[in-house]
């Protein structure tokens, strides 16, 4: 665990630095590209990349945001050719302002080449400065969460790789880091859910090669999720219900391995907080619906069938009238359980 530098905001932080903290937090939701409308954005003819990175050391917050905007506005091919390697190196710069600025600039772009910066960004989640950690969390969500929409399932594999780091960041002592980590996780989860759902729909495609390729992709995602699920599940021990709920959603979104995911989701169903229980029930219902689709396509895996005992436990919990779960959640699980048992009997 990194030794964080804690600052006394009322006595030790100048006003511009306090404003910077707020700005980095808000940048998790509002892109710095809005700064371009103020007329401050500069072109590559005025400043080269080295000078732009040097500008991150400017004490003026707006100038630093303008630098992020200028780099973000570069055409993708120019950004990759002229800025990417230098920004990746800047993530290790001795000056925290440079590390933070580089992360924010990288968060403006996507694509396979940009993903090479993710290892350095993960390291920056343990940076002693809150601004660097917050910027890194935002960048990881933006880069790893890029939706390629190509049906390959890459987004789900990326989510499995980087979600554990973001889950750990949910326990960061600084609120801006926690907010950006939460936003990043929600982005990863939602896109991974969509990808897995799209792939499972493809299992009913009339084209046999498509079905085979889709099943292989789902298997790849399952293996990736199975490797990281235990690390993500550690967050189920955290005291904050919102963190436990995000951990449940993350396990459900990246995992198609029912046998691996279900014990953690059952724990969520039994959580003392109702919001976590409700998230767990919705997550399980989504998985149960996917199982029905797989059963129709006759591509249930052994892991799916082996999860029958866990699904029986789930149904029993959902049928408890004191827990307040919804009928559609119970019915979805019941139907999927019947499909699993029918497949086991064949």
Secondary structure, DSSP 8 states (H G I E B T S, - for coil): --------TTTT--HHHHHHHHHHHHTTTS-GGGGGGGT----TTTS-HHHHHHHTT-S-HHHHHHHHHHHHTS-HHHIIIIIHHHHHHHTT-SSHHHHHHHHHHHTT--STTGGGGHHHHHHHTT-SSHHHHHHHHHHHHHHHT----SSS-HHHHHHHHHHHHHHHHTT-SSHHHHHHHHHHHHHHHHHHHHHHHHHHHHTT-S-HHHHHHHHHHHHHHHHHHHHHHHHHHGGGGSS-HHHHHHHHHHHHHH---HHHHHHHHHHHHT-SSHHHHHHHHHHHHHHHHHHHHHHHTT---HHHHHTHHHHHHHHHHHT-GGG---HHHHHHHHHHHHHHHHHHH-
